[in-house]
């Protein structure tokens, strides 16, 4: 019996040491980053799934281009001064279509594109879309590498992603950074003053020059176009990308027409807050308040006025101004929508037929 007890104690001692060994912090355990693998994503693993970041980069990097834009500014004597700005892009079609940011090519007098294999092309501007900060350019060449678009609706917070781009315009090819999806469905305001909707937030490092480069999932698919970074000493690891689901119809529209055709109601809105409700003596603290109605637009014809508070669109609850914008964008030109709003304490329901948004 004593021998059995001794054996059991020895086994327990070994198990106890093993447990302590597993939970005790090692020399590198507090800083080591778990090795990313496809099993960490929400997309089911298939035989075509790329098994490592190295393979993702090797598959996509040939399609990531450096963009150098020549612009002209004027000095205090109104003399033209040639300048250059750098950005990134990704080839999405073997005909040479490249998606990038609007702010990368804005005001371009010339656009030069360089592939990682060293080939350089002059690019033509196909079209821009300031509302999404996206643009499409085109080069003419043979055997062009391409990257495939994924479905950003399938990504989840915590998924691993890879950002590739011409960071800081450094020589020697694109820069690769790795991170996770930090948040989805963000609305941010960029330097142009336009709000960007349905934006992906990531902690993958995005630096000047990365603009227009792709955000890639571990299946080697483009799930976003890197577009903005918050730069402040107290903020790090906060970058943004326009989602692939937002970019896809923009690309289609730019190829077809050179611009993006969108439905239009003709109002300006602000999200109702308790302070706004008090200031305007509103009957609710939730909804989207109309502060401007453009004359002659569907909103004007539907009877909407300043200080009306929209509470429902097609029966769907409205809690913010973004809800109205996204509901309208989900429709087609010519669709009729139902709008419920409060004027004072009186609830009114009306309808409006959406028209094409005027080109600015």
N, C-alpha and C positions, 0 to 999 in steps of 0.2 A: 504493500500500500504506500509506504514511504517513497518507494521508487517511482510509483505512478504519479504521486503528488509532485515529486521533483521534476518529472518530465513535463507535467502540465504547467508548472511555474516557468519552466524554461521556454515553453511555447508561447505563454502569455507575455513573457519578457520580450521575446523576439517580435511578436505582433505589436506590442506597445512601442518598441523602438522603430518599427516600420511605419507606424502611424505618425510618430513624432517626426520621423525623417521626411514624410510626405508633406506635413503642414508647416514645418519650420522654413522660414525664408532663407533661400540660398544666396549665393553671392550676386546672382543676376536676376533672381525671380521678381524683384520689385520693379524692375524696369524693362524686362523682356516683353516684346510684343508677340502675342500668339501668332504662329505662322498661318497666314490667310489660306483658306482653301474653299473650293466651291460649296462645301457643305455648310459654310457659314452664311450663304445667301439663301433667299427665300425661293429662288428659282430651282425647280427640281433638277437634280443632276442627270445629265444624259451623256451618251457616248461622245458627243461633240463638245462637252464642257471642257474648257481649258483648265488644267489642274493646278496652275501656279501663276503668280504675278509675272514671273519671267516670261512665260508663254503668252500671257495676255499682252504684255508690252511688245514682244516680238511680233505678234500678230497685228497689232494696231498701229504701232509707231510708224511704219512706212507710209501710212496715210495721213499722218499729222504734219502739217506744213508750217513753215515760218512765213509770215507776211510782213513785208516792209512797204509802208504807204508813204508816198511823196505828197506833201501838201504845200500850200503857199500861204504864208502870213505876211503882214505888212508892218513895217517899223513906223516910228513916229513921224517920219517924213513921207509916209505912204508909199514907200518903195517895197516891192515884193521881196520876200525872204524865203527861199526854199527850206523846208524842214522835213524831217522824217519821223515816223512813229512805227513801232513794231507791235505785232500781235501774233496770234496763232489761228489756225483753222484746221479743218479735217475734211478730206475728200470723201464724199458720200455716194459718188456715182462715177462709173468708169468713163462717162462722157466729160468728166473734168469739173463737175460742180463741187464747190467747196463752201461749207457753212462756216461763218465766223460771226463776230459781233458787229453791230451797226457802228458802235463808237470806234472800232478799229479802222474802218474804211471811210468814216464820215469826212467829207471834204477832200476826198482823194483826187489828186491830179494824175497819179500813177500808182499801180499796185504790182509789186513783184513778189512772186511765190517761190520758195525754195523747198524742195523735198529733202528728206533725210538722206536720200541716195546722191545728193549733190546737184540734181537737175534744177534749173531755174527757169521760170516762165513769167511772161507778162500776163496779167490777169485782167479780165473785163468784169465790170460791175453789172450783175444781173438785176439786183434790186435790194432794197433795204426795208426793214420794218422797225421803226423806232419804238413802237409800243412793246415789242418783245426784246429790243436791243439785239436783233439778229439781222444778218445780211447774207447774201449769196453772191459769190464770185465764180468765175469760170476760167479754166485754162484749157489749152489745146495740146494734147500729148498722147503718146501711145503707152500701153501697158501700165496704166495708172493704178496704183494700189487704192483700195477703198476700205472704209469701215462701215459696219452695219448698225442701223438704229435698233435699239431695244425698246421695250415698253416700260416707261418710267412709272407707270401705275403699278407695276409688279415689285418695285423696290421697296424695302422696308428700312425703318430706322435701325441702324446697327450693321447693315450690309457693308461689306468691304467695297471700296471703289478706288480707282486709280485715275489721277489727273495727269495729263500729258500736255506739254505746251512749251512755247518759246520763252520760258521764264527769264526775265531781265535781259532778253535778247543776247544771251550768252552764245558764244561760238561753240561749234561741235555737236549740234543736234539738239533735239527736244530734251526737256527735263521731265523726270518721272517722280511723282510723289504719291503716297498712299495714305488713305484714311478710311473713315466710315461715313455713312449717311447720318448726319446729326439731327436733321429735322426735314419734314416734307411740307409742301403747301404753303411756304412762306410768301408774304407780300413785302417787298422792299422798294425803297425809292432810291434811284441812282442819280448820278450827276445831271443827267438830262432833265430831271424833274418828273419823268414818267414813272409811275409805279409798275413794278414787274410782279406778275401773279404766278402762282403755282411754281415757286422757285425751290430748288433743292439746296439745303444747307449741308456743308461737309466740313470736316476738319482736315481734309487733305490740303496741303499748302498750295495756295494759289497766289502767285506774285505778279507784279507788272510784266506784261508780255504773255502771260497765260491766257489772256482774254481771247475767246474764240476757240480755244482748244477743247478737246472732248473730256468728259467725265465718263469713265468706263467701268462696267461691272465685271465680275470675274468670269463671265462668259464671253468677254471681248466685245461687248455691245456698247454703243454710245447711249447712255441714259440721261446725259445732260451736256449743255454747252457752257463752259465756265465763263462767267460774265462779270462778277463783281467781288470785291473783297473789302471788308471793314478793316481799316488800318488805324490802330490806336495802340498806345503802349499797354493799356490795361486789357486789351482784347487780343487774343491769339487763337488760331485754329478756327476762324470763322470765314468761310468762303461760300460763294453761291454759284449756282448753275441753273440756267433755264432748262426746264425739263424737256426730255425728248418728245413727250406727248404734246407739248406746246409748240416745239420746233417743227414737227412733222407737217402740219397743215401750212405753216409759214413757208416751208420749202416748196410745197406743192403750188401755193399761190404765186410765189416769186417766179418759179419756172414758167407757169402758165401765163401770167399777166405782167410780171415785173413789179407787182405790188400785191398786198394782201387785202382781199375784200372781206369786210366785216359787217355784221348787223349793227344798227345804230338806233338809239332811242332819242337822244338829244337832251340829256340832262347832266348836271353836275351834282355830285352827292357828297355827303359827309356822314360818317358813322355817328349815331346819337350816343351821347354819354350823359351821365347825370348833370354835369355842368352845362352842357349844351341844352338839355331839356329845361333847366332852370332859366337859362338866358333867353330862350325863345318861347318860354311858357308852353312847352309841349305836353301832351297828355300821356306820353310814354317815354321811357328811358332806353328803349330798345328799338332799333330799326335804322333806316337810312333816310336822312333828311335831304330833301331837294333844296339846293341853294341857288340853282340857276336852271332855267328852261330856255333852250334855244328856240327862238321864234320860227314857226313854220315846220317844226320837226314832229315826228310821231308823238312825242311826249306833250308838245303844245296842243296838237289836235286831240289828244286823249284827255285834255283838261287839267293836267298836272300844273301846279304852281309852286313858287318858292315857299319853303317852310312846311310843305306836305311831307309826311313821314311814311315811306313805303314799308309795309310790314309783311307782305306776301307777294311772291311772283309765281304765277301758275300754281297757286296753292302751297308752294314751298315757303317756309318761314325765312324772313329776312332779319338778320341781327346786325349786319354790318353793311357798309357801302360795297365792300368786295363781293358780298353775296349777290347783289344786283348785277354788278359787272360780269361776274362769272355766269350768271343765269342767262344774260343776254348773249354772251359769247357762245353759249351752248346751243343757240338757235341759228337758223339760217335766215338770210335776207328774204323778206316776204312772209315770214312766220308772224302769226298773231299771238301776242302774249296777254295774259290777264294780270292786272296790277291792282292790289288792294293797298289802300293808304289811309292815313288819318289826316283829316283837316280839322284842327282843333281836337275835339273829342268825337267828331263824327267819322264813322268808317265808310269809305266809298270804294267801290270796285269799278274799274274801267278796263278798257283793252286798247292795245296799240299794235299797229302793223309795222314791223321793223323794216328799215330801208338800209341801203348801203352807206356805210360811214364815209363822209366826205374826205377826200384826200387832202392832207394839209401840206 
